[in-house]
Amino acid sequence: MAFDPASKQHEGGKAFRNLDNSWKALDGIKNSRGLYQKLVLLFLVVGINIVAFYAFSSFLKGQEKDSRHGYSPDQLELKQLGISSNILIVKLGQIKEELRNTQEQLQMAREDLRNTLDQLGDLTRAHLTALQSDPNLEKLSGFENRMPDSAELLTYIEPRKLPLGWNPSLNSDTMTSSVGHRCLEQKEDIKRFMDYAVGGVCPDDEALAQKLLLAGCEPLPRRRCFAHIPSNFSEPYPIPRCHWEGPPDGSIVWTAYDCKSFECLNTRAKRKIFADCLDCFDLNGREKNRWLFESNQLAYTIQEVLDLKPTGSIRIGLDIGGGTGSFAVRMREHDVTIVTTSLNLGGPFNNFIAQRGVLPFFMTIAQRLPFFDNTLDIVHSMHVLSNWIPTETLEFILMDINRVLRPGGILWLDHFFCLRPQLDIYVPMIKRLGYKKLKWGVGEKLDRGRELQEMYVSAVLEKPLKRS
């Protein structure tokens, strides 16, 4: 094929104009560092090929003229390639300098952003400190000398910078430990709770911790000490043996309780000692038959409640104030996982629940449920949700239960207790949830006499799939 020098020269000139336009476009986007570098590499490859074409076309055009000056074709080719290489080297040097300048500008911008965020964090902490020290705020809030004199508590709640700086997921550069606001009102108790040897064994103060919880100091602050271990702890019994056989006494730290053994706890009813859940540690008594049979119109069985929903759709749930965990154990026999909330009022309820192979949560009824929205299949409560709870507080609790129940989930109110005149308060409150009644019963509580007008409400309610 014939070689056309004029055509190649025209293509070379056009290519150089395109390259020049490309450099100008590159200058317009060089602020985008990653894209800029990629385009530079691309243009270098294209540019080298264009220059090669142009060199050959120029060479052919001036071959005759340069031959008169004594240059051979090979010498002319080397000369043209040398000139082109020098041009590229100069251009590469310019690009390298521009990249270095861009990197320096980006580094300066990062430093400016970091300094600005640090200043903003300092201003925020200073503002919070000023608010806490404002006497008018203390007067309005009812706090005086809000912060207990406890170095370890201050160490715990002090906001701290994240080691790696700003965290986009947290949208913050600090971490702040949580503590219940009522802890600041229980000054002497919280000071005692946080008075310990760092790295040593924690004080034997379970009763103090529970006292703080019941006073609204929830969640409690964490501590940097080791919890007490029972003196004669042994491995838990395997499943299913542990479900209906109580643990040995040596697995419990008994110092917080009047009884020092399970035998003592199981005889409280005979000794006419007043306490909640008098016989629930006795797994061979009434506990073993709960939710298995319908003893009356208000005592629903687990099987009949599960049959109200498609098979397998009830998988996870919560039992509020679940005593020693018998409901969770029975549900586990139906392949349902239940978390049981409980305190240790008069006995080691949380330890006992865990020894039975189900999950305990040590928390009060007043705390916001530690579950995300629309996640649980079932929430159950027997006796605990009743008229002993302030009316407004009870309404908050019911709405929080609604929050964590998934659409189509089940709320099982098991023997909700109130007086007959109070039915006009609680029944409308329950109905305001807008749940479908799958089971509903109202009956008299007669164990202390009809004249007291004590009533039970048992209900199995289904959360709607949509909220209009």
C-alpha positions in Angstrom: 0.0 0.0 0.0 1.3 3.5 -1.0 2.2 5.8 1.8 0.6 9.3 1.5 2.7 11.9 3.4 0.2 14.7 2.9 -2.6 12.6 4.3 -0.5 11.6 7.3 0.5 15.2 8.0 -3.1 16.3 7.9 -4.0 13.5 10.4 -1.1 14.4 12.6 -2.1 18.1 12.7 -5.7 17.1 13.5 -4.5 14.7 16.2 -2.4 17.5 17.9 -5.4 19.8 17.9 -7.5 17.1 19.5 -4.7 16.5 22.1 -4.5 20.2 22.8 -8.3 20.3 23.3 -8.0 17.2 25.5 -5.4 19.0 27.7 -7.7 21.9 28.1 -10.6 19.6 29.1 -8.2 17.9 31.5 -7.3 21.2 33.2 -11.0 21.8 33.8 -11.4 18.6 35.8 -8.1 18.2 37.5 -9.6 19.1 40.9 -11.0 15.5 40.9 -7.7 13.9 41.8 -8.5 10.2 41.0 -10.2 10.9 37.7 -7.4 13.4 36.8 -4.7 10.8 37.2 -6.5 8.2 35.2 -7.1 10.7 32.3 -3.4 11.7 32.4 -2.3 8.1 31.9 -4.8 7.7 29.1 -3.7 10.9 27.3 -0.1 10.0 27.6 -0.7 6.7 25.8 -2.8 8.4 23.1 -0.3 11.3 22.9 2.7 9.0 22.3 1.0 7.3 19.4 -0.1 10.6 17.9 3.4 12.1 18.2 4.8 9.0 16.5 2.5 9.4 13.5 3.3 13.1 13.3 7.0 12.4 13.5 6.9 10.0 10.6 4.8 12.4 8.5 7.1 15.3 9.2 10.1 13.1 8.4 8.7 12.1 5.0 7.8 15.7 4.2 11.3 17.0 4.9 13.2 14.0 3.8 14.4 15.6 0.5 15.4 18.8 2.2 17.3 17.1 5.0 19.0 14.8 2.6 20.7 17.8 1.0 22.2 18.6 4.4 23.7 15.1 4.6 21.3 13.3 7.0 20.5 9.6 6.3 16.9 8.4 6.7 17.8 6.6 10.0 19.5 9.7 11.4 16.5 11.8 10.5 14.2 9.4 12.3 16.3 9.3 15.4 16.4 13.1 15.4 12.7 13.5 15.1 12.0 10.9 17.9 14.5 12.7 20.1 12.7 16.0 19.7 9.3 14.3 20.4 10.7 12.6 23.5 12.0 15.9 24.8 8.6 17.4 24.4 6.9 14.5 26.2 9.5 14.7 29.0 8.8 18.4 29.5 5.0 17.8 29.5 5.4 14.9 31.9 7.4 17.1 34.2 4.6 19.7 34.1 2.0 17.1 34.9 4.0 15.7 37.8 4.3 19.2 39.3 0.6 19.8 38.9 -0.2 16.5 40.6 2.2 17.4 43.5 0.5 20.8 43.9 -3.0 19.1 43.9 -1.9 16.6 46.6 -0.6 19.5 48.7 -3.9 21.3 48.3 -5.9 18.2 49.3 -3.7 17.6 52.3 -4.2 21.3 53.4 -8.0 20.9 52.9 -8.0 17.8 55.1 -6.0 19.6 57.8 -8.4 22.5 57.7 -11.4 20.2 58.0 -9.9 18.3 60.9 -9.1 21.6 62.7 -12.6 22.9 62.1 -14.2 19.6 63.5 -11.9 19.8 66.6 -12.9 23.4 67.2 -16.6 22.5 66.8 -16.2 19.6 69.3 -14.5 21.9 71.8 -17.2 24.5 71.4 -19.9 21.9 71.9 -18.3 20.5 75.1 -17.7 24.0 76.4 -21.4 24.9 75.7 -22.6 21.7 77.5 -20.3 22.5 80.5 -21.6 26.0 80.6 -25.2 24.7 80.6 -24.5 22.3 83.4 -22.9 25.0 85.5 -25.8 27.5 84.8 -27.5 28.1 88.2 -30.8 28.9 86.4 -30.7 25.5 84.8 -30.1 23.8 88.1 -33.0 25.7 89.6 -35.3 24.7 86.8 -34.3 21.0 86.8 -34.3 20.7 90.6 -30.7 19.6 90.7 -28.2 21.1 93.1 -24.6 20.1 92.8 -25.6 17.6 90.1 -22.4 15.6 89.8 -21.5 13.2 92.6 -17.9 13.5 93.8 -16.7 10.3 92.2 -13.5 10.3 90.2 -14.4 6.9 88.6 -17.9 8.0 87.6 -16.4 11.1 86.0 -13.8 8.9 84.2 -16.6 6.8 82.9 -18.9 9.5 81.5 -16.3 11.8 80.1 -16.7 12.1 76.3 -13.6 10.9 74.5 -12.1 11.4 71.1 -12.3 8.4 68.7 -8.7 7.2 68.1 -9.3 7.2 64.3 -11.0 10.6 64.2 -14.3 11.4 62.6 -16.5 8.3 62.1 -19.1 8.9 59.3 -21.3 6.0 60.6 -21.5 7.6 64.0 -21.5 11.1 62.6 -19.2 12.0 65.4 -15.6 12.1 66.5 -16.3 11.2 70.1 -17.8 8.4 72.2 -20.0 9.1 75.2 -20.9 6.4 77.8 -24.6 6.3 78.7 -25.9 6.5 82.3 -29.4 7.1 83.7 -30.1 10.7 84.5 -31.5 9.8 87.9 -28.1 8.5 88.9 -27.1 12.1 89.4 -29.9 12.4 92.1 -28.8 9.3 94.0 -25.5 10.9 94.9 -24.5 8.9 97.9 -25.6 5.5 96.4 -24.0 6.1 93.0 -20.8 7.3 94.7 -20.7 4.0 96.8 -21.4 2.0 93.6 -18.5 3.6 91.8 -16.1 3.3 94.8 -14.0 0.3 94.1 -10.4 -0.8 93.3 -9.8 -0.5 89.6 -8.8 -4.0 88.3 -9.8 -5.6 91.5 -12.9 -7.6 92.6 -16.1 -5.5 92.7 -17.8 -4.9 96.0 -20.5 -7.4 96.9 -23.3 -4.9 96.3 -26.0 -6.5 94.2 -28.6 -5.0 96.5 -27.2 -1.5 96.0 -27.2 -1.9 92.2 -30.9 -3.0 92.2 -31.8 -0.1 94.5 -30.2 2.3 92.0 -32.1 0.7 89.1 -35.4 1.0 91.0 -34.7 4.7 91.7 -34.4 5.3 87.9 -30.6 5.1 87.7 -30.9 3.0 84.5 -28.7 2.1 82.8 -26.1 1.8 85.5 -22.6 2.9 84.7 -20.1 0.2 83.8 -17.3 -0.6 86.2 -13.7 -1.6 85.8 -13.7 -4.4 88.4 -14.3 -8.1 88.3 -17.7 -9.4 89.3 -18.1 -11.8 92.2 -18.0 -15.5 91.4 -20.0 -18.1 93.4 -17.7 -20.0 95.7 -18.8 -23.4 94.6 -19.9 -22.8 91.0 -20.5 -25.9 88.9 -21.3 -26.4 85.2 -25.0 -26.0 84.3 -27.1 -29.0 83.7 -27.4 -29.9 80.0 -30.6 -29.2 78.0 -33.3 -30.5 78.5 -32.4 -31.5 82.1 -31.8 -27.9 83.1 -35.3 -26.9 82.0 -37.1 -28.5 85.0 -34.3 -29.2 87.5 -33.2 -26.3 89.6 -29.4 -25.5 89.9 -27.4 -26.4 93.0 -27.1 -23.7 95.7 -23.4 -23.4 95.1 -24.1 -21.7 91.7 -25.6 -18.6 93.4 -24.1 -15.7 95.3 -26.6 -15.5 98.2 -25.4 -12.5 100.2 -28.1 -10.1 98.8 -31.0 -12.3 100.0 -32.6 -13.3 103.2 -32.8 -17.0 102.1 -29.5 -18.7 101.5 -30.8 -21.7 99.6 -33.5 -22.8 97.2 -35.1 -24.9 99.9 -35.6 -21.8 101.9 -37.2 -20.0 98.9 -39.5 -22.9 98.2 -40.9 -22.9 101.8 -41.8 -19.2 101.9 -45.4 -19.8 101.0 -45.8 -22.3 103.9 -44.2 -19.7 106.3 -46.7 -17.1 105.0 -43.9 -14.7 104.0 -45.1 -11.9 101.7 -43.2 -11.9 98.4 -43.8 -11.9 94.7 -43.6 -15.3 93.0 -43.6 -17.2 96.3 -43.5 -20.7 94.7 -42.0 -20.0 91.3 -38.5 -21.5 92.3 -40.3 -24.8 92.9 -40.1 -26.5 89.5 -42.1 -29.5 90.7 -45.1 -27.4 91.8 -47.4 -25.1 89.9 -44.7 -23.9 87.6 -44.5 -27.3 85.8 -48.1 -27.1 84.6 -48.4 -23.5 83.6 -49.7 -22.9 80.1 -50.2 -26.6 79.5 -53.9 -26.8 80.5 -56.9 -24.5 80.6 -57.6 -24.3 84.3 -60.2 -21.6 83.7 -61.6 -19.4 80.9 -58.7 -16.9 81.4 -55.8 -19.4 81.4 -54.9 -19.9 77.8 -52.4 -22.6 76.8 -49.3 -21.9 74.8 -50.4 -24.4 72.1 -53.8 -22.7 71.5 -52.1 -19.3 71.3 -49.5 -20.5 68.8 -52.3 -22.1 66.8 -53.8 -18.7 66.2 -51.0 -17.9 63.8 -49.5 -19.8 60.8 -47.2 -22.6 61.9 -43.7 -21.3 62.5 -44.5 -17.6 62.3 -44.0 -17.1 66.1 -40.2 -17.5 66.5 -38.8 -14.8 68.9 -40.3 -12.8 71.6 -40.2 -11.2 75.1 -41.7 -12.1 78.5 -42.0 -9.0 80.7 -41.5 -9.8 84.4 -41.2 -13.5 83.7 -40.4 -14.8 87.2 -38.0 -17.8 86.9 -38.4 -18.2 83.1 -41.0 -21.0 82.9 -42.8 -19.3 80.0 -39.5 -19.0 78.1 -38.8 -22.7 78.8 -42.2 -23.8 77.6 -41.9 -21.7 74.4 -38.5 -23.2 73.8 -40.1 -26.6 73.7 -42.1 -25.2 70.7 -38.9 -23.8 69.1 -39.6 -20.2 70.1 -36.8 -18.1 71.6 -38.0 -15.8 74.5 -36.0 -13.2 76.4 -37.2 -12.8 80.0 -37.0 -9.5 81.9 -36.7 -9.8 85.6 -35.3 -8.2 88.7 -33.9 -10.1 91.7 -36.6 -9.1 94.2 -36.1 -11.5 97.1 -34.3 -14.1 95.2 -31.7 -14.9 92.4 -34.2 -14.8 89.5 -31.8 -13.8 86.8 -29.2 -16.5 87.7 -32.0 -19.1 88.0 -33.4 -18.2 84.5 -29.9 -18.5 83.0 -29.3 -21.8 84.7 -32.4 -23.1 83.0 -30.9 -22.4 79.6 -33.0 -19.4 78.6 -32.1 -15.7 78.3 -32.5 -13.2 81.2 -32.5 -9.4 81.0 -31.8 -7.6 84.3 -34.0 -4.5 83.8 -37.0 -2.7 85.3 -40.4 -2.3 83.8 -39.7 1.4 83.4 -36.9 1.1 81.0 -37.4 1.5 77.2 -37.4 -2.0 75.7 -33.9 -2.7 74.2 -35.2 -3.9 70.9 -35.6 -2.3 67.5 -38.9 -1.4 65.9 -41.1 -4.1 64.4 -38.8 -7.0 65.3 -40.6 -9.3 67.8 -43.2 -11.9 67.0 -44.8 -12.0 70.5 -44.7 -10.1 73.8 -46.2 -11.8 76.9 -46.7 -10.6 80.4 -48.4 -12.4 83.3 -49.6 -10.4 86.3 -46.8 -7.7 85.9 -48.8 -5.4 83.6 -51.5 -4.4 86.0 -53.0 -1.6 88.1 -50.0 -1.2 90.3 -48.3 0.7 87.5 -49.2 4.5 87.2 -51.7 5.0 84.4 -49.6 7.2 82.3 -46.5 5.0 82.7 -48.6 2.0 81.7 -49.7 3.8 78.5 -46.0 4.5 77.7 -45.2 0.8 78.2 -48.1 -0.4 76.0 -47.0 1.9 73.2 -43.4 0.7 73.6 -44.6 -2.9 73.2 -46.4 -1.8 70.1 -43.2 -0.3 68.8 -41.1 -3.5 69.1 -43.9 -5.9 67.9 -43.8 -6.6 64.2 -47.0 -6.2 62.1 -49.1 -9.2 62.8 -47.3 -9.8 66.1 -49.0 -11.0 69.2 -49.5 -9.2 72.5 -50.6 -11.7 75.2 -51.9 -10.0 78.3 -52.0 -12.9 80.8 -54.2 -12.1 83.8 -54.0 -8.3 83.7 -55.1 -7.3 87.2 -57.3 -4.4 88.3 -60.4 -3.5 90.3 -63.9 -3.6 88.7 -64.3 0.2 88.6 -60.9 0.4 86.9 -62.1 -1.6 83.9 -63.5 1.7 82.5 -59.9 3.0 82.5 -57.8 0.0 81.3 -60.1 -1.7 78.8 -60.3 1.6 76.6 -56.6 2.0 77.0 -56.0 -1.5 75.6 -58.5 -1.0 72.8 -56.8 2.2 71.7 -54.0 0.1 70.4 -56.3 -0.9 67.6 -55.4 -4.6 67.8 -57.5 -7.4 66.6 -59.0 -9.5 69.4 -58.0 -13.1 68.9 -58.9 -14.1 72.4 -60.5 -11.9 75.1 -61.8 -12.7 78.6 -62.8 -10.8 81.7 -63.4 -12.6 85.0 -63.4 -12.2 88.8 -60.3 -12.7 90.9 -61.8 -14.6 93.8 -58.8 -15.8 95.8 -59.1 -13.0 98.4 -62.9 -12.7 98.3 -65.5 -11.3 95.9 -66.1 -8.2 98.1 -62.8 -6.7 97.0 -64.1 -6.5 93.4 -60.7 -7.7 92.0 -60.8 -8.6 88.3 -58.6 -10.2 85.7 -58.4 -9.5 81.9 -56.7 -12.0 79.7 -56.3 -11.2 76.0 -54.4 -12.3 72.9 -54.2 -9.4 70.5 -52.8 -9.1 67.0 -51.0 -5.9 65.8 -52.5 -4.6 62.6 -50.5 -4.9 59.4 -51.1 -1.3 58.5 -51.7 1.9 60.5 -54.1 4.3 58.9 
